[in-house]
Amino acid sequence: MERLKIGITCYPSLGGSGVVATELGKLLAEKGHEVHFITHSIPFRLGTFQKNIFYHEVEVNDYYVFRYPPYDLALATKMAQVAKMQNLDLFHVHYAVPHAVCAYLAKQILGNDIKVVTTLHGTDITVLGQDESLKDLIRLGINESDAVTAVSRDLIKETRKALDITREIDLTYNFVDKRVYYPRDVTDLRGDFAAPDEKILMHISNFRPVKRVSDVVDVFAKVNRQVPSKLLLVGEGPDLPKIQAKISEMGLDDHVRFLGKQDEIAQVISLADLLLLPSEKESFGLVALEAMACGVPTIGSQAGGIPELIQHGKTGFLAPVGDTESMAKYAVRLLSDEAMAESFRHACLERSCNDFSRDMITNQYEDIYYRVLGRKVSGLDPILG
């Protein structure tokens, strides 16, 4: 297999797209490819020094004539510099705006045929794609890419509808690394959060309105009336103060713990008996996959790509957005039936391993790279939407 030199650009801070981009880069490097991250800061999941991985910082010049520092232009320039200096084969950018557009500009600067692969993660379509002032720019980034991938069929459908895109889009689901995400033995730690007879429900997010964390609290309140339980809230975000106030108003302070941002997510998720994901929009639901790999089922909403991940009645339960009554009933049913819970745990582990493995998805991306470069692929057929 021919080794490639790949430039990866993503949002390096917290967020599913940055996690996926960074983990993919690490896996590609393990397979012998040379990976160059081109971002404004080191991706938080990158960790310590690793063979075949390089980081190039984008520095923005704050000239007095600019009202706002032009990060996009600085990024495009840096991408071109790195591509020329390192003789990159292709850029793999995550998000159409600004990254695919920056890759297009870098390609114009270089004046050569370096290839661009763009992965859509959701917000660039479901939020930015609804802004009329940005639609043409997003459409340009997508149409000028040599290949475009999306993390769910629902996102492919949304992209076509919102932007009138007709080109081929490869379906490449998010993945999970079983070396990192697996059921941890947290017997001793669990006692710090719940009594032996209590169940633990968990929600992990950036506490934005789209995550509907208020629904999480409503579901938990209904469950707690029937099943002795605790709620662990992981993460931070703009809705956090409002959620804290609601919990106090409902008299649930003694039943809810705020854990803030956590790095060892697999360890944290393993504490839970159930994950709650009632989002209004969710292009894929990476946290639900991470929970699945740890043997934790999800009660989620029938939104976006969640139904492509969670098998209703097998690895979790799904209900319409905002239907906290149904979500609570499903949760009580699952938490009260140990045989069912064990069956769900086993199904979660099996599905995460078989359908969302790191090797399978990494191979799909490699095949896309070789395809756009006109080189031999490994023989796996990409899924087109």
C-alpha positions in Angstrom: 0.0 0.0 0.0 1.4 3.4 -1.0 2.0 5.7 1.9 0.5 9.2 1.7 1.2 12.6 3.0 -2.0 14.0 4.4 -2.8 17.5 5.7 -5.7 17.5 8.2 -7.5 20.7 9.2 -10.2 20.7 11.9 -11.5 22.6 14.9 -8.9 21.5 17.5 -11.0 22.3 20.6 -13.7 20.3 22.2 -16.3 18.9 19.8 -17.1 15.7 17.9 -15.6 16.8 14.6 -12.3 17.6 16.2 -12.3 14.3 18.0 -13.0 12.3 14.9 -10.5 14.2 12.8 -7.7 13.8 15.4 -8.4 10.1 16.1 -8.5 9.5 12.3 -5.1 11.2 11.9 -3.6 9.1 14.6 -4.9 5.9 13.0 -3.6 6.9 9.6 -0.2 7.6 11.2 -0.3 4.1 12.8 -0.7 2.6 9.3 2.4 4.4 8.1 0.9 7.5 6.5 2.5 10.9 7.2 -0.1 13.2 8.9 0.2 17.0 9.2 -2.3 18.8 11.4 -2.7 22.4 10.3 -4.7 24.3 13.0 -4.6 27.3 15.3 -3.8 25.1 18.3 -2.9 21.5 19.0 -5.9 19.2 18.8 -6.9 18.3 22.4 -7.0 14.6 21.6 -3.6 14.5 19.9 -1.7 13.7 23.1 2.1 13.3 23.2 4.6 12.8 20.5 3.7 10.2 17.9 5.6 8.8 15.0 4.4 10.2 11.6 2.4 13.0 13.1 3.3 16.7 12.8 1.7 19.9 13.9 1.8 23.2 12.1 0.4 26.2 14.0 -1.6 28.9 12.2 -0.6 32.3 13.4 -2.8 35.3 12.6 -1.2 38.7 12.0 -3.2 41.3 13.8 -2.5 44.2 11.5 -4.1 47.5 12.6 -6.0 47.8 9.3 -8.0 44.7 10.0 -11.0 45.1 12.3 -10.9 41.4 12.9 -7.8 39.2 12.5 -8.3 37.3 9.2 -7.9 33.7 10.4 -9.3 32.2 7.2 -6.7 33.8 5.1 -3.9 32.9 7.5 -5.1 29.3 7.4 -5.2 29.1 3.6 -1.7 30.6 3.4 -0.4 28.1 6.0 -2.0 25.2 4.3 -0.3 26.2 1.0 3.0 26.6 2.8 2.9 23.2 4.5 1.7 21.5 1.3 4.6 22.9 -0.6 7.2 22.3 2.1 6.1 18.8 2.9 5.0 17.8 -0.6 1.5 16.8 0.6 -0.7 14.5 -1.5 -4.0 15.9 -0.2 -5.8 18.0 2.3 -8.5 16.3 4.4 -10.6 19.1 5.9 -13.4 18.8 8.4 -16.3 21.3 7.9 -17.0 23.1 4.7 -16.7 26.6 6.2 -14.2 27.8 6.6 -11.9 24.8 6.1 -13.0 23.5 2.6 -13.0 27.1 1.3 -9.5 27.6 2.8 -8.3 24.4 1.1 -9.7 25.7 -2.2 -7.8 29.0 -1.7 -4.6 27.1 -0.8 -5.0 25.1 -4.0 -5.2 28.3 -6.0 -2.1 29.6 -4.2 -0.2 26.5 -5.0 -1.3 26.4 -8.6 -1.2 22.6 -8.7 -3.6 19.7 -8.5 -3.4 18.9 -4.8 -6.6 17.0 -3.9 -9.1 18.1 -1.3 -11.4 15.8 0.7 -14.0 17.5 2.8 -15.9 15.8 5.7 -19.3 17.4 6.7 -20.1 16.9 10.4 -23.4 18.8 10.7 -23.2 22.3 12.0 -21.8 23.6 8.7 -25.0 22.4 7.1 -27.7 22.3 9.7 -26.8 25.8 11.2 -24.5 27.7 8.8 -26.2 26.2 5.8 -29.5 27.8 6.8 -27.9 31.3 6.6 -28.6 32.7 3.1 -25.5 34.9 3.3 -23.3 31.8 3.7 -25.0 29.3 1.3 -23.0 30.2 -1.8 -19.7 30.0 0.1 -20.5 26.6 1.6 -21.7 25.4 -1.8 -18.4 26.5 -3.3 -16.4 24.6 -0.7 -18.3 21.5 -1.3 -18.5 21.6 -5.1 -14.8 22.4 -5.4 -13.7 19.5 -3.2 -12.4 16.4 -5.0 -14.4 14.2 -2.6 -17.0 15.0 0.0 -18.0 12.7 2.9 -20.7 13.0 5.5 -21.2 11.2 8.9 -24.8 10.1 8.3 -27.4 9.5 5.6 -29.5 12.1 7.2 -26.8 14.7 6.9 -26.3 13.8 3.2 -30.1 14.3 2.7 -30.0 17.6 4.6 -27.0 18.8 2.5 -28.8 18.1 -0.7 -32.0 19.8 0.5 -30.4 22.9 2.1 -27.8 23.7 -0.6 -29.1 22.0 -3.7 -26.1 19.8 -3.9 -26.2 17.1 -6.6 -22.6 15.7 -6.5 -21.7 12.4 -5.0 -21.2 12.3 -1.2 -19.6 9.4 0.5 -21.2 8.1 3.7 -18.4 7.6 6.3 -19.8 7.1 9.7 -17.9 8.1 12.8 -16.0 5.4 14.5 -14.8 4.2 17.9 -11.4 2.8 18.9 -12.0 -0.2 21.1 -8.5 0.2 22.6 -9.9 3.3 24.2 -13.6 2.8 24.5 -14.6 -0.4 26.3 -16.4 -1.2 29.6 -14.1 -0.1 32.5 -14.2 -1.6 36.0 -15.5 1.4 38.0 -16.9 -0.6 40.9 -14.9 1.4 43.5 -15.5 4.7 41.8 -19.3 4.2 41.4 -19.8 4.3 45.1 -18.8 8.0 45.1 -21.8 8.9 43.0 -24.6 6.5 43.8 -25.8 4.1 46.5 -25.6 0.4 45.6 -29.4 0.3 44.9 -29.4 3.4 42.7 -29.1 3.6 38.9 -26.9 6.2 37.2 -28.2 8.2 34.2 -25.8 10.4 32.3 -25.8 13.2 29.8 -22.7 14.5 28.0 -22.7 17.6 25.8 -21.7 21.2 25.3 -24.9 22.4 26.9 -26.2 24.3 23.9 -29.9 24.8 23.3 -29.9 22.2 20.5 -29.0 19.5 23.1 -32.2 20.1 25.0 -30.6 19.5 28.4 -33.8 20.8 30.0 -35.4 17.7 28.6 -32.7 15.6 30.2 -33.7 17.0 33.6 -37.4 16.4 32.9 -36.8 12.8 31.9 -34.7 12.2 35.0 -37.3 13.7 37.3 -39.9 11.3 36.0 -37.5 8.3 36.2 -36.4 9.3 39.7 -39.9 9.1 41.0 -40.0 5.4 40.1 -36.4 4.2 40.1 -33.8 5.2 42.8 -31.3 7.0 40.7 -28.7 9.7 40.2 -28.0 12.0 37.2 -24.5 12.9 36.2 -24.1 15.9 33.9 -20.8 16.0 32.0 -19.6 19.1 30.1 -20.1 22.9 30.1 -21.8 25.4 28.0 -24.2 28.4 27.7 -27.2 26.6 29.1 -25.5 25.3 32.2 -26.6 28.1 34.6 -30.2 27.7 33.4 -30.0 23.9 34.0 -28.6 24.4 37.5 -31.4 26.8 38.4 -34.0 24.3 37.1 -32.6 21.4 39.1 -32.8 23.5 42.2 -36.3 24.6 41.5 -37.4 21.0 41.1 -35.7 20.0 44.3 -33.3 17.6 42.6 -30.0 19.0 44.0 -29.3 15.9 46.0 -29.8 13.7 43.0 -27.7 15.5 40.4 -23.9 15.9 40.1 -22.1 18.3 37.7 -18.8 16.8 36.6 -17.7 19.6 34.2 -15.5 18.7 31.2 -13.7 15.4 31.4 -10.9 13.9 29.4 -11.2 10.2 30.4 -14.7 9.8 28.8 -14.6 6.0 28.6 -14.0 5.9 32.4 -16.8 8.4 33.0 -19.3 6.7 30.7 -18.7 3.3 32.3 -20.2 4.7 35.5 -23.6 5.0 33.7 -26.5 2.6 33.3 -28.1 4.8 30.7 -27.1 7.7 28.5 -29.7 10.4 27.7 -29.5 12.2 24.3 -32.7 14.1 23.6 -31.1 16.5 21.1 -33.2 18.5 18.6 -30.5 18.0 16.0 -27.7 15.5 15.9 -25.9 14.7 12.7 -24.5 11.5 14.2 -24.3 11.4 18.0 -20.7 10.5 18.7 -21.2 10.4 22.4 -23.9 7.7 22.0 -21.4 5.6 20.0 -18.8 6.1 22.7 -21.3 5.0 25.3 -22.3 2.0 23.1 -18.7 0.8 23.0 -18.7 0.9 26.8 -21.8 -1.2 26.9 -24.1 1.7 27.9 -27.5 2.0 26.0 -29.0 5.3 25.0 -32.4 6.9 25.2 -32.4 9.4 22.4 -34.6 11.4 20.1 -35.6 10.6 16.6 -33.5 13.3 15.2 -30.8 13.5 12.5 -28.5 10.6 12.4 -29.3 9.1 15.9 -31.7 6.5 14.4 -28.9 5.3 12.2 -26.8 4.6 15.3 -29.3 3.5 17.9 -31.3 0.4 17.2 -34.7 1.0 18.8 -35.5 -1.8 21.2 -32.0 -3.4 20.9 -29.2 -0.9 21.8 -31.5 1.8 23.2 -34.8 3.5 22.7 -35.9 6.4 20.5 -38.8 8.9 20.9 -39.9 12.1 19.1 -38.0 15.3 20.0 -39.5 16.7 23.2 -41.4 13.6 24.1 -40.0 13.3 27.6 -42.9 11.2 28.8 -42.0 8.4 26.4 -38.3 8.7 27.0 -38.9 8.4 30.8 -41.1 5.3 30.3 -38.4 3.6 28.1 -35.8 4.5 30.7 -37.8 3.1 33.6 -38.5 -0.1 31.6 -34.8 -0.6 30.8 -33.6 0.2 34.3 -36.1 -2.0 35.9 -35.4 -5.2 33.9 -31.9 -6.5 34.5 -32.3 -9.2 31.8 -33.2 -6.6 29.2 -30.4 -4.3 30.4 -27.9 -7.1 30.0 -29.2 -7.9 26.5 -28.9 -4.3 25.5 -25.4 -4.1 26.9 -24.3 -7.1 24.9 -26.0 -5.7 21.7 -24.2 -2.3 22.2 -20.8 -3.9 22.4 -21.5 -6.1 19.4 -22.8 -3.3 17.2 -20.0 -0.8 18.1 -17.4 -3.4 17.3 -18.9 -4.7 14.1 -20.5 -1.6 12.5 -18.4 1.3 13.6 -14.9 -0.1 14.0 -11.8 2.1 13.6 -10.3 -0.2 11.0 -13.4 -0.3 8.8 -13.9 3.4 8.7 -10.2 4.2 8.4 -10.1 1.9 5.3 -13.1 3.7 3.8 -11.2 7.0 4.2 -8.1 5.5 2.7 -10.0 4.2 -0.3 -11.4 7.7 -0.9 -7.9 9.2 -0.7 -6.6 6.7 -3.3 -9.7 7.2 -5.5 -9.2 11.0 -5.8 -5.5 10.5 -6.4 -6.2 8.0 -9.1 -4.3 5.2 -7.3 -5.1 1.6 -6.4 -7.5 1.2 -3.5 -7.9 -1.7 -1.0 -11.0 -3.0 -2.6 -13.6 -1.8 -0.1 -16.6 -0.1 -1.8 -17.4 3.3 -0.5 -21.1 4.0 0.3 -22.4 6.9 -1.8 -25.4 9.0 -1.0 
